[in-house]
Amino acid sequence: MRRKKWRYGKIYVYEPRKDLIRNVAREFGWSEQKVRTEIERERFWLLANPWFPLDLKKGE
């Protein structure tokens, strides 16, 4: 299965895996769609970063 690449300026990141999105949704109490929307708005491009979600504070 090929994952979609998302582009942020000159950087390409892979679309986060479903289980990662699901974990984030559970952590923040959001729907998976909201998590995906937030990522696409570039707010949480840190999903591509191995320390996510340690560098996100709840309620931000």
C-alpha positions, 0 to 999 in steps of 0.5 A: 500500500502506498501512502500519500505524501503531503507537501509542506513547502519544500518538505514532503512527509508521508500521510500518518498511518491510521493507527497513529491518527487513531492514537492521537484522536484518542489522546485528545478526545477528537474524531479521526477526521478532526485530527486529519483536518488539523494535520492538513492545516499544517498545525500538527505536521509534527505527526511526522516527528518521532517524538509526537505527541510529546511536544504537544500540550493538551488543550492547545 
